[in-house]
Amino acid sequence: MINVHDILETIQMIDNENLDVRTITMGISLLDCCDPDIDAACEKIYDKITRYAKDLVKVGEDIEKEYGIPIIHKRISVTPISMIAAACPGKDPVKFALTLEKAARAVGVNFIGGYSALVQKGFGPGDYALLQSIPEALSTTEHVCSSVNIGSTKTGINMDAVARMGQVVRETAEITADRDCIGCAKLVVFCNAPEDNPFMAGAFHGPGEPDCVVNVGVSGPGVVRAALKKAGDCDLTGVADLIKRTAFKITRMGQLVAQEASRRLCVPFGIVDLSLAPTPAVGDSVAHILEEMGLEQCGAYGTTAALALLNDAVKKGGVMASSHVGGLSGAFIPVTEDAGMIDAARSGALRLEKLEAMTAVCSVGLDMINSPGDTPAEIIAAIIADEAAIGMVNSKTTAVRVIPAIGKKVGDELSFGGLLGGGPVMEVNRMSPARFIGRGGRIPAPLQSLKN
Amino acid sequence: MRAVIAVIGKDMVGILAGVSTLCTEVNVNITEVTQSVMQDLFAMIMLVDISGCTIPFTELSDRMESLGAKMGLSVKIMHEDIFNSMHRV
C-alpha cells in the first residue's frame, strides 16, 4: 500500500500549504483564421476557440475533483494577434480583442492571452497598429491579456518599440485610471519571450507551436517554505537539496495533471512550467521563502543570492519530474501578488533597484510594480530597456509589468483584487533618460563569447 | 481503478461505519484500511477499488465530502495516481 506518511504529506500540502496547479492553459493556433475581411477572421477565431476549448473548464474541474488537487485557472493562449491583423491592413485590431473576450466568456476561462506582437527586430505588417490599439483593447475587455516582445539575445533590442511601449503602458494606465489602472496589470513587455508560457499576462501561442497544445503551470511557494521551516538550521547545501526534493514532488503532480488533461481533451501535452508563483494569500509567498532562509525581510542584502539558490534548485528538482519543461520556469517575484513582497515594499526594505538585481537571477522580471502616477513615458521606456538588457545579455527571459498609478504618489496604494492583489506605489529614479530613449534605433545583439 | 480515502479529524463513534456504509451503497470495494489515533486526532486511510462504482467519481467525491461535513471530519477521496506520481520515482 502507499505509505501513510506520504498520503498525509500530500494532503497537508494541499490543505494547509496552498499547493495547487496554478493553470491549465490551452494554446490554440489562429494562423488558419487569417482573412482580409476582418469580420470573417473574427468569426473564424470565435468558432475555432469555442470548438477547441469547449470542454477545457469542465475537464479541469473533473481532474480537480478526482485527484483532489485544486486547479486555480483554466486559460487560453492564442497566436499573436498582430499576425492575424496583418492580413487586414487599415482595420481596427480592437475587433480581435472583443472577439477573444467573447470567446473567453463563452468557454468560461478566466484569461485569454495573445493580444500580442513580436517586434524584437522591427515592425511587421499589423504590429504597429496592434501596439497602438493595446490601451483601448485592454480597457474594453476584461479577460484579454496583451504582451509585446521587444528584444532577444539573438536580435538585440528594438528601441523604437521600447519607446512606443513606454507610451502604451502610460496610455493604458490613463484609460483605465477609474479601475485602479488595471489595464497595465494585463500588459507585459518581454525580452526573450517564451512561446509556450502558460502564465498570464504574458501567455501567447508561438508560431512554432502545434495547432493545439496543453501546457500546465505548477505552483507551491507555501510548500517550499513549510519544508524549510521544518528543516530548521541546516546549511545552504541542505536548503538547496530540500528545495529540489520539494520541487520534484510539486512538479510530478503538475506532470500528472498535464498528461491527464491532454488525454481527456485529446490535445497533445506541451510543457510543464516549473514555477513558484505566489498569490497574495498568507502562506503563498516567495518573499517568505527567502525570509525563511534567514533574511530579516525580503530586499535585505543577501536577497539576490537566496533567490538565485531558490530559482536554480526549483529547476533542478523539477526537470527530472517532467518529460517536457518550458515556459517561464523559475521563481516569480510579482510585487503586488506576494504578501511578503507587499510588506517589504511598504516598509521600504524592498526597492526597485533591488528588484532589478533580483530579476537577473530569477524567472521573469519587474513584475506588478506600481509606479507614481506622474512617471513619464520615457522613464517607463527606460525601465523596460534596462530590464530587456538584463535578459538579452544573460540569455534569459525578462519582462516588465509596471502600473503607473494615475493620480497617486509614493505611499498610496492600488488594489486590483483577486490574484493580482494590490500594493504600495514605489519610488522611481526621476533623472531623465529622455534623450537616450528618443534616439530610437536598435541595440545590437550581444556577443555570446568573451563572457565577463 | 483504485483510490485513497483519507479521513482526518477528532475521534468519534461510527467513523469507519459511516464511510464503509457509503462505500457499500455505491459498490466500492475496500481493499486495505490503516488507521491511527494520536491523542484525539484520528487518521484513517483506506485503499479502495472503484472500478465497479455505480456513480461517477465526481459525485462520489461530493458525497464523501458531505459525509465528512456531517460528522465534523475531513473525508477526501483521491485517485491513487496522485500519490504514486508524487512519491515514487
Interface residues (C-beta under 8 A of the other chain):
Chain A: M1 I2 N3 V4 D6 I7 L8 E9 T10 I11 D15 D62 K65 E66 Y67 G68 I69 K249 R252 M253 Q255 L256
Chain B: V4 A6 I8 E32 T34 S36 A43 I45 L47 F57 T58 S61 D62 S74 K76 I77 M78 H79 E80 D81 I82 F83 N84 S85 M86 H87
